[in-house]
Amino acid sequence: MSPRGILETVVYAPDLEAAERFYAGVLGLAVVSREAGRYVFFRCGAGVFLVFNPESTARDVVRVGDSFIPRHGATGPGHAAFRVAESEVASWRDRLARAGVAIESEIQWPGGGHSLYVRDPAGNSIELATAALWGLPEPTDDAE
């Protein structure tokens, strides 16, 4: 038995409004939930992308019935990679440019795959990568 996939991925950002503008406005992720000063959550394919305010998650314990969500957090820039179609890499390059988001690095991987690296407003390294990077099949409209 092993996990069947990634359900959630998290980065931390103290300015949640700027994070929401980036992830919803630039990357096009749909907001599914938000709590001012604590988090903003986005739908991403078959999973969820979470952005937490590192100050509140490191400080506060959230009760859920008789249980609780443990304190957590990270310091410094994190990293997340979003899966994109190879046929859309040029369109992503254009979309980022129109939004004023600089591409920090672009890599055509020797073993296959393509990556665009940008920074979100909190300084996290965000990668838009094709499935071939990890030898995975290209996504389809109904795939994660």
MDTraj code that builds the backbone (N, CA, C; nanometers):
import mdtraj as md
import numpy as np

residues = "MET SER PRO ARG GLY ILE LEU GLU THR VAL VAL TYR ALA PRO ASP LEU GLU ALA ALA GLU ARG PHE TYR ALA GLY VAL LEU GLY LEU ALA VAL VAL SER ARG GLU ALA GLY ARG TYR VAL PHE PHE ARG CYS GLY ALA GLY VAL PHE LEU VAL PHE ASN PRO GLU SER THR ALA ARG ASP VAL VAL ARG VAL GLY ASP SER PHE ILE PRO ARG HIS GLY ALA THR GLY PRO GLY HIS ALA ALA PHE ARG VAL ALA GLU SER GLU VAL ALA SER TRP ARG ASP ARG LEU ALA ARG ALA GLY VAL ALA ILE GLU SER GLU ILE GLN TRP PRO GLY GLY GLY HIS SER LEU TYR VAL ARG ASP PRO ALA GLY ASN SER ILE GLU LEU ALA THR ALA ALA LEU TRP GLY LEU PRO GLU PRO THR ASP ASP ALA GLU".split()
xyz = np.array([
    [0.0846, -0.1171, 0.0000],
    [0.0000, 0.0000, 0.0000],
    [0.0895, 0.1239, 0.0000],
    [0.0513, 0.2252, -0.0779],
    [0.1226, 0.3525, -0.0785],
    [0.0232, 0.4635, -0.1108],
    [0.0596, 0.5890, -0.0832],
    [-0.0326, 0.6983, -0.1150],
    [-0.0669, 0.6979, -0.2642],
    [-0.1855, 0.7458, -0.2962],
    [-0.2349, 0.7442, -0.4345],
    [-0.2077, 0.8741, -0.5081],
    [-0.1487, 0.9702, -0.4412],
    [-0.1188, 1.0977, -0.5047],
    [-0.1040, 1.2066, -0.4005],
    [-0.0764, 1.3256, -0.4481],
    [-0.0667, 1.4418, -0.3596],
    [-0.2043, 1.5061, -0.3528],
    [-0.2582, 1.5206, -0.2337],
    [-0.3887, 1.5824, -0.2152],
    [-0.3757, 1.7336, -0.1984],
    [-0.2751, 1.7744, -0.1199],
    [-0.2515, 1.9160, -0.0939],
    [-0.1029, 1.9463, -0.1104],
    [-0.0752, 2.0655, -0.1559],
    [0.0602, 2.1193, -0.1573],
    [0.0514, 2.2570, -0.0945],
    [0.1522, 2.2939, -0.0146],
    [0.1474, 2.4182, 0.0621],
    [0.2699, 2.5039, 0.0353],
    [0.2471, 2.6341, 0.0245],
    [0.3528, 2.7335, 0.0371],
    [0.3059, 2.8338, 0.1410],
    [0.3983, 2.9140, 0.1899],
    [0.3675, 3.0125, 0.2927],
    [0.3922, 3.1515, 0.2390],
    [0.3003, 3.2430, 0.2728],
    [0.3094, 3.3805, 0.2260],
    [0.2435, 3.4723, 0.3286],
    [0.3155, 3.5722, 0.3783],
    [0.2553, 3.6620, 0.4768],
    [0.1494, 3.7558, 0.4182],
    [0.1580, 3.7880, 0.2893],
    [0.0600, 3.8751, 0.2242],
    [-0.0330, 3.7881, 0.1401],
    [-0.1426, 3.7469, 0.2016],
    [-0.2350, 3.6547, 0.1348],
    [-0.3090, 3.7199, 0.0186],
    [-0.3326, 3.8504, 0.0268],
    [-0.3997, 3.9189, -0.0841],
    [-0.3102, 3.9194, -0.2083],
    [-0.1812, 3.9445, -0.1904],
    [-0.0878, 3.9398, -0.3039],
    [-0.0776, 3.7976, -0.3575],
    [-0.0765, 3.6997, -0.2677],
    [-0.0715, 3.5596, -0.3112],
    [-0.1959, 3.5256, -0.3926],
    [-0.3120, 3.5699, -0.3483],
    [-0.4352, 3.5412, -0.4216],
    [-0.4336, 3.6073, -0.5595],
    [-0.3852, 3.7291, -0.5677],
    [-0.3758, 3.7958, -0.6983],
    [-0.2857, 3.7154, -0.7925],
    [-0.1755, 3.6621, -0.7409],
    [-0.0832, 3.5846, -0.8241],
    [-0.1445, 3.4512, -0.8661],
    [-0.1885, 3.3715, -0.7686],
    [-0.2334, 3.2358, -0.7997],
    [-0.3675, 3.2337, -0.8735],
    [-0.4580, 3.3241, -0.8401],
    [-0.5861, 3.3301, -0.9115],
    [-0.5729, 3.4133, -1.0390],
    [-0.5136, 3.5318, -1.0271],
    [-0.5074, 3.6230, -1.1401],
    [-0.4079, 3.5847, -1.2471],
    [-0.2897, 3.5409, -1.2079],
    [-0.1853, 3.5073, -1.3054],
    [-0.1936, 3.3607, -1.3470],
    [-0.1992, 3.2697, -1.2488],
    [-0.2001, 3.1273, -1.2835],
    [-0.3396, 3.0732, -1.3131],
    [-0.4441, 3.1473, -1.2753],
    [-0.5799, 3.1055, -1.3086],
    [-0.6397, 2.9997, -1.2181],
    [-0.5862, 2.9823, -1.0978],
    [-0.6434, 2.8850, -1.0044],
    [-0.7699, 2.9423, -0.9414],
    [-0.8699, 2.8586, -0.9192],
    [-0.9954, 2.9009, -0.8580],
    [-0.9842, 2.8951, -0.7058],
    [-1.0244, 3.0030, -0.6398],
    [-1.0258, 3.0077, -0.4930],
    [-1.1402, 2.9194, -0.4432],
    [-1.1096, 2.8310, -0.3478],
    [-1.2146, 2.7463, -0.2896],
    [-1.2455, 2.7851, -0.1459],
    [-1.1522, 2.8523, -0.0798],
    [-1.1762, 2.8937, 0.0581],
    [-1.0708, 2.9964, 0.0977],
    [-1.1093, 3.0859, 0.1891],
    [-1.0125, 3.1818, 0.2420],
    [-1.0549, 3.2235, 0.3826],
    [-0.9572, 3.2535, 0.4626],
    [-0.9793, 3.3125, 0.5944],
    [-0.8766, 3.4240, 0.6081],
    [-0.9246, 3.5459, 0.6192],
    [-0.8366, 3.6627, 0.6241],
    [-0.7294, 3.6443, 0.7312],
    [-0.6051, 3.6711, 0.6929],
    [-0.4935, 3.6625, 0.7857],
    [-0.4422, 3.5219, 0.8124],
    [-0.5126, 3.4187, 0.7626],
    [-0.4713, 3.2814, 0.7909],
    [-0.4375, 3.2019, 0.6646],
    [-0.5280, 3.2001, 0.5648],
    [-0.5020, 3.1167, 0.4473],
    [-0.5875, 3.1598, 0.3298],
    [-0.5478, 3.1107, 0.2119],
    [-0.6297, 3.1096, 0.0911],
    [-0.6001, 2.9773, 0.0210],
    [-0.7071, 2.9046, -0.0165],
    [-0.6946, 2.7726, -0.0770],
    [-0.7464, 2.7776, -0.2205],
    [-0.6814, 2.7028, -0.3092],
    [-0.7151, 2.7018, -0.4504],
    [-0.7351, 2.5593, -0.5002],
    [-0.8246, 2.5423, -0.5970],
    [-0.8397, 2.4141, -0.6656],
    [-0.7306, 2.4073, -0.7719],
    [-0.6665, 2.2905, -0.7836],
    [-0.5656, 2.2699, -0.8871],
    [-0.5796, 2.1263, -0.9354],
    [-0.6423, 2.1079, -1.0513],
    [-0.6650, 1.9733, -1.1017],
    [-0.7458, 1.8923, -1.0024],
    [-0.6962, 1.7741, -0.9677],
    [-0.7653, 1.6863, -0.8736],
    [-0.7207, 1.7111, -0.7295],
    [-0.6387, 1.8145, -0.7077],
    [-0.5893, 1.8437, -0.5738],
    [-0.6172, 1.9871, -0.5332],
    [-0.5551, 2.0265, -0.4238],
    [-0.5738, 2.1600, -0.3684],
    [-0.4368, 2.2202, -0.3400],
    [-0.4232, 2.3472, -0.3735],
    [-0.3017, 2.4222, -0.3469],
    [-0.3328, 2.5194, -0.2344],
    [-0.2572, 2.5109, -0.1255],
    [-0.2836, 2.5898, -0.0053],
    [-0.1759, 2.6955, 0.0138],
    [-0.2178, 2.8162, 0.0476],
    [-0.1245, 2.9223, 0.0840],
    [-0.1622, 2.9657, 0.2255],
    [-0.0692, 2.9453, 0.3184],
    [-0.0908, 2.9822, 0.4578],
    [-0.0055, 3.1024, 0.4946],
    [-0.0567, 3.1838, 0.5842],
    [0.0225, 3.2887, 0.6467],
    [0.1117, 3.2176, 0.7490],
    [0.2431, 3.2238, 0.7347],
    [0.3304, 3.1465, 0.8231],
    [0.3210, 3.1884, 0.9693],
    [0.2890, 3.3146, 0.9951],
    [0.2778, 3.3600, 1.1340],
    [0.1609, 3.2945, 1.2053],
    [0.0448, 3.2868, 1.1399],
    [-0.0723, 3.2300, 1.2068],
    [-0.0646, 3.0784, 1.2190],
    [-0.0103, 3.0082, 1.1192],
    [-0.0060, 2.8619, 1.1298],
    [0.1005, 2.8142, 1.2282],
    [0.2049, 2.8929, 1.2484],
    [0.3073, 2.8561, 1.3465],
    [0.2619, 2.8876, 1.4885],
    [0.1680, 2.9808, 1.5014],
    [0.1251, 3.0287, 1.6331],
    [-0.0027, 2.9613, 1.6820],
    [-0.1015, 2.9472, 1.5944],
    [-0.2360, 2.9067, 1.6355],
    [-0.2602, 2.7579, 1.6159],
    [-0.3299, 2.6992, 1.7106],
    [-0.3809, 2.5634, 1.6979],
    [-0.5285, 2.5772, 1.6635],
    [-0.5714, 2.5086, 1.5588],
    [-0.7107, 2.5145, 1.5168],
    [-0.7803, 2.3874, 1.5628],
    [-0.8889, 2.4051, 1.6378],
    [-0.9661, 2.2917, 1.6885],
    [-1.0641, 2.2442, 1.5821],
    [-1.0749, 2.1126, 1.5684],
    [-1.1720, 2.0498, 1.4805],
    [-1.2409, 1.9432, 1.5644],
    [-1.3549, 1.9778, 1.6196],
    [-1.4221, 1.8871, 1.7128],
    [-1.3339, 1.8631, 1.8337],
    [-1.3078, 1.7356, 1.8633],
    [-1.2212, 1.6988, 1.9755],
    [-1.0744, 1.6911, 1.9365],
    [-1.0439, 1.7167, 1.8107],
    [-0.9058, 1.7099, 1.7624],
    [-0.8561, 1.8492, 1.7269],
    [-0.7365, 1.8554, 1.6697],
    [-0.6805, 1.9844, 1.6314],
    [-0.5856, 1.9662, 1.5141],
    [-0.5656, 2.0763, 1.4399],
    [-0.4655, 2.0786, 1.3333],
    [-0.3355, 2.1242, 1.3983],
    [-0.2297, 2.0452, 1.3922],
    [-0.1044, 2.0833, 1.4569],
    [-0.0462, 2.2118, 1.3968],
    [0.0303, 2.2841, 1.4782],
    [0.1032, 2.3998, 1.4277],
    [0.2002, 2.3521, 1.3202],
    [0.2203, 2.4355, 1.2185],
    [0.3164, 2.4022, 1.1139],
    [0.3597, 2.5291, 1.0445],
    [0.4606, 2.5154, 0.9622],
    [0.5094, 2.6305, 0.8879],
    [0.6488, 2.6056, 0.8356],
    [0.6981, 2.7053, 0.7630],
    [0.8325, 2.6996, 0.7082],
    [0.8843, 2.8419, 0.6980],
    [1.0145, 2.8542, 0.6989],
    [1.0742, 2.9856, 0.6784],
    [1.1566, 2.9816, 0.5514],
    [1.1676, 3.0949, 0.4880],
    [1.2412, 3.1017, 0.3627],
    [1.1552, 3.0574, 0.2468],
    [1.2053, 3.0775, 0.1259],
    [1.1255, 3.0432, 0.0090],
    [1.1068, 2.8931, -0.0071],
    [0.9843, 2.8557, -0.0414],
    [0.9533, 2.7166, -0.0707],
    [0.9489, 2.6958, -0.2215],
    [0.9043, 2.5790, -0.2608],
    [0.8962, 2.5454, -0.4036],
    [0.7732, 2.4608, -0.4287],
    [0.7059, 2.4889, -0.5387],
    [0.5967, 2.4046, -0.5871],
    [0.6043, 2.4044, -0.7390],
    [0.5713, 2.2910, -0.7994],
    [0.5696, 2.2806, -0.9449],
    [0.4285, 2.2461, -0.9898],
    [0.3789, 2.3220, -1.0863],
    [0.2483, 2.2976, -1.1456],
    [0.2677, 2.2287, -1.2802],
    [0.1880, 2.1279, -1.3051],
    [0.1952, 2.0495, -1.4287],
    [0.1240, 2.1252, -1.5407],
    [0.1938, 2.1459, -1.6516],
    [0.1359, 2.2120, -1.7688],
    [0.1623, 2.1261, -1.8921],
    [0.0828, 2.1470, -1.9953],
    [0.0999, 2.0729, -2.1201],
    [0.2163, 2.1302, -2.2001],
    [0.2911, 2.0439, -2.2642],
    [0.4032, 2.0871, -2.3484],
    [0.3550, 2.1865, -2.4545],
    [0.2376, 2.1624, -2.5093],
    [0.1839, 2.2495, -2.6142],
    [0.1471, 2.3890, -2.5631],
    [0.1451, 2.4079, -2.4304],
    [0.1066, 2.5369, -2.3724],
    [0.2241, 2.6168, -2.3174],
    [0.3458, 2.5665, -2.3271],
    [0.4611, 2.6358, -2.2686],
    [0.4753, 2.7769, -2.3257],
    [0.4654, 2.7924, -2.4561],
    [0.4776, 2.9258, -2.5174],
    [0.3659, 3.0179, -2.4696],
    [0.2453, 2.9643, -2.4560],
    [0.1334, 3.0453, -2.4070],
    [0.1558, 3.0886, -2.2622],
    [0.2138, 2.9996, -2.1815],
    [0.2462, 3.0360, -2.0431],
    [0.3517, 3.1459, -2.0404],
    [0.4509, 3.1343, -2.1256],
    [0.5550, 3.2366, -2.1349],
    [0.4913, 3.3727, -2.1644],
    [0.3989, 3.3761, -2.2615],
    [0.3298, 3.5001, -2.2976],
    [0.2415, 3.5510, -2.1834],
    [0.1690, 3.4612, -2.1199],
    [0.0788, 3.4998, -2.0099],
    [0.1572, 3.5620, -1.8950],
    [0.2692, 3.5015, -1.8610],
    [0.3527, 3.5554, -1.7537],
    [0.4055, 3.6936, -1.7904],
    [0.4499, 3.7101, -1.9134],
    [0.5019, 3.8397, -1.9592],
    [0.3933, 3.9464, -1.9512],
    [0.2720, 3.9136, -1.9972],
    [0.1607, 4.0101, -1.9920],
    [0.1273, 4.0499, -1.8491],
    [0.1460, 3.9573, -1.7552],
    [0.1170, 3.9846, -1.6141],
    [0.2342, 4.0535, -1.5441],
    [0.3442, 4.0738, -1.6156],
    [0.4608, 4.1383, -1.5550],
    [0.5398, 4.0467, -1.4629],
    [0.5258, 3.9158, -1.4812],
    [0.5969, 3.8176, -1.3989],
    [0.7203, 3.7713, -1.4757],
    [0.8372, 3.7992, -1.4190],
    [0.9631, 3.7625, -1.4840],
    [0.9881, 3.6123, -1.4726],
    [1.0336, 3.5535, -1.5817],
    [1.0771, 3.4137, -1.5781],
    [1.2209, 3.4151, -1.5280],
    [1.2412, 3.3536, -1.4122],
    [1.3734, 3.3502, -1.3500],
    [1.4665, 3.2541, -1.4239],
    [1.4103, 3.1429, -1.4695],
    [1.4891, 3.0436, -1.5413],
    [1.3961, 2.9618, -1.6287],
    [1.4478, 2.9190, -1.7431],
    [1.3746, 2.8293, -1.8317],
    [1.4693, 2.7164, -1.8685],
    [1.4215, 2.5929, -1.8510],
    [1.5067, 2.4771, -1.8754],
    [1.4369, 2.3796, -1.9695],
    [1.5075, 2.3403, -2.0734],
    [1.4675, 2.2269, -2.1557],
    [1.5524, 2.1115, -2.1040],
    [1.4928, 2.0201, -2.0311],
    [1.5665, 1.9155, -1.9630],
    [1.6250, 1.8151, -2.0625],
    [1.7508, 1.7724, -2.0414],
    [1.8151, 1.6782, -2.1340],
    [1.7382, 1.5470, -2.1499],
    [1.6749, 1.5006, -2.0419],
    [1.6009, 1.3743, -2.0479],
    [1.4564, 1.3908, -2.0927],
    [1.4174, 1.5133, -2.1261],
    [1.2795, 1.5418, -2.1669],
    [1.2116, 1.6317, -2.0659],
    [1.1239, 1.7121, -2.1131],
    [1.0499, 1.8015, -2.0254],
    [1.0991, 1.9444, -2.0351],
    [1.0164, 2.0337, -1.9894],
    [1.0408, 2.1769, -1.9995],
    [0.9923, 2.2413, -1.8702],
    [1.0673, 2.3373, -1.8174],
    [1.0286, 2.4072, -1.6946],
    [1.0459, 2.5575, -1.7102],
    [0.9478, 2.6310, -1.6586],
    [0.9571, 2.7757, -1.6428],
    [0.9544, 2.8024, -1.4924],
    [1.0520, 2.8758, -1.4426],
    [1.0587, 2.9089, -1.3006],
    [1.0301, 3.0573, -1.2818],
    [0.9376, 3.0880, -1.1896],
    [0.9050, 3.2255, -1.1533],
    [0.9012, 3.2344, -1.0010],
    [0.8878, 3.3552, -0.9504],
    [0.8717, 3.3769, -0.8056],
    [0.7327, 3.4321, -0.7787],
    [0.6677, 3.3812, -0.6752],
    [0.5409, 3.4411, -0.6336],
    [0.5718, 3.5651, -0.5495],
    [0.4718, 3.6427, -0.5097],
    [0.4986, 3.7650, -0.4340],
    [0.5732, 3.7431, -0.3017],
    [0.5659, 3.6225, -0.2446],
    [0.6362, 3.5934, -0.1195],
    [0.7776, 3.5425, -0.1430],
    [0.8170, 3.5260, -0.2692],
    [0.9513, 3.4777, -0.2998],
    [0.9615, 3.3281, -0.3177],
    [0.8488, 3.2559, -0.3108],
    [0.8518, 3.1122, -0.3343],
    [0.8863, 3.0841, -0.4799],
    [0.9623, 2.9785, -0.5034],
    [0.9982, 2.9366, -0.6382],
    [0.8843, 2.8530, -0.6944],
    [0.8211, 2.9051, -0.7998],
    [0.7078, 2.8372, -0.8608],
    [0.7491, 2.7925, -0.9999],
    [0.7290, 2.6650, -1.0250],
    [0.7699, 2.6045, -1.1514],
    [0.6462, 2.5623, -1.2291],
    [0.6461, 2.5926, -1.3563],
    [0.5463, 2.5396, -1.4494],
    [0.6214, 2.4371, -1.5327],
    [0.5866, 2.3095, -1.5166],
    [0.6672, 2.2021, -1.5755],
    [0.5811, 2.1045, -1.6533],
    [0.6397, 2.0511, -1.7579],
    [0.5699, 1.9500, -1.8365],
    [0.5904, 1.8122, -1.7737],
    [0.4963, 1.7246, -1.7999],
    [0.4980, 1.5914, -1.7394],
    [0.6201, 1.5095, -1.7783],
    [0.6743, 1.5364, -1.8970],
    [0.7903, 1.4593, -1.9435],
    [0.9107, 1.4746, -1.8514],
    [0.9141, 1.5810, -1.7733],
    [1.0229, 1.6011, -1.6775],
    [1.0385, 1.4784, -1.5873],
    [0.9274, 1.4188, -1.5492],
    [0.9300, 1.3019, -1.4616],
    [0.8874, 1.1747, -1.5344],
    [0.8867, 1.1770, -1.6677],
    [0.8496, 1.0587, -1.7439],
    [0.7028, 1.0236, -1.7330],
    [0.6195, 1.1236, -1.7037],
    [0.4753, 1.1028, -1.6900],
    [0.4059, 1.1355, -1.8216],
    [0.2864, 1.0809, -1.8428],
    [0.2137, 1.1122, -1.9663],
    [0.1651, 1.2576, -1.9648],
    [0.1468, 1.3120, -2.0833],
    [0.0906, 1.4478, -2.0977],
    [-0.0466, 1.4526, -2.0335],
    [-0.0814, 1.5647, -1.9685],
    [-0.2159, 1.5754, -1.9115],
    [-0.3197, 1.5904, -2.0220],
    [-0.4398, 1.5461, -1.9919],
    [-0.5537, 1.5674, -2.0817],
    [-0.6501, 1.6604, -2.0104],
    [-0.7517, 1.7064, -2.0785],
    [-0.8472, 1.7989, -2.0173],
    [-0.9155, 1.7419, -1.8945],
    [-0.9299, 1.6104, -1.8875],
    [-0.9983, 1.5480, -1.7737],
    [-0.9006, 1.4875, -1.6727],
    [-0.7707, 1.5028, -1.6953],
    [-0.6700, 1.4472, -1.6024],
    [-0.6305, 1.5516, -1.5006],
    [-0.5653, 1.5069, -1.3953],
    [-0.5143, 1.5997, -1.2967],
    [-0.3899, 1.6585, -1.3486],
])
top = md.Topology()
chain = top.add_chain()
for i, resn in enumerate(residues, 1):
    res = top.add_residue(resn, chain, resSeq=i)
    for name in ("N", "CA", "C"):
        top.add_atom(name, md.element.get_by_symbol(name[0]), res)
traj = md.Trajectory(xyz[None], top)
